[in-house]
């Protein structure tokens, strides 16, 4: 809430209630920790997929269905805090859109014969983008964390079948199965498109306007009670910025063209790479990369080393038992960042039934990454 208060000129409501139900999903949590067999794991994963975890927004409240997956789960997004912070900002920001800015199809929603609006790029895409922008502007994310989160949106977003259907077409027809199966992209490609739109607005106005300024102007014009016109809204939006903004909508929102992120991102001093090969501090080389062979023991995360290659640098020997999770943890600082190059790292293995500490130095190397966003050095 403090991050939201730092982002918005004023909070849009005087009071707001988060209604949260936490389900006991510790059994499903085991599917992620690998302490069970594959057959059971697949069954649990299916159960997880059918649960419908999620949230729903209202004007002065939002409701959440979250899961307690138990202790020892090293997946941040599945921690209770991760689930809640991921969803809560998004749901709160729905006060802005669609609750405060929507077309007549939503304002006078026909519950008998629903007519879907083509503007999911606005209602969900921009909301999800704002959820991350709020964390960045509100100091929850570092600038680099923000770009890392957004690069995941680009990474998922490229798989939207843009040659087949435009984003507005998917949105307007989302009740048909052919389109519905791509609905999840409103949170992925939609959020990435929100960032591109923000960058394009900043580029065309020389940084005088940002996306949130345009949105809040339109919220002030319409608000909760009045609907904008479904068909002319994009023109109205463009009129708030610059005539050239129309091209962005024509090509990438209403059109079937694959995005060219760098055409817009320059406006936010960010550059996008399809692939980037770099000497990466984020990827400490692990002898697991290719220098050792292991066999599973007890079917879990404990591995027995069977063979060691010449590039091995930890000090493993065949027969050592290693806990993979513990090993990967040893390569991280307590705050989750990777250890510094050449920092001494200690990992404990079981050798001849005795715990043995191995001390080694972290190494870094060239790795190829895909869909990378970087700040342009200023
Ligand atoms: Zn939403």
Boltz pocket constraint, residues with backbone or C-beta under 6 A from the ligand:
constraints:
  - pocket:
      binder: B
      contacts: [[A, 90], [A, 91], [A, 94], [A, 123], [A, 124], [A, 127]]
      max_distance: 6.0
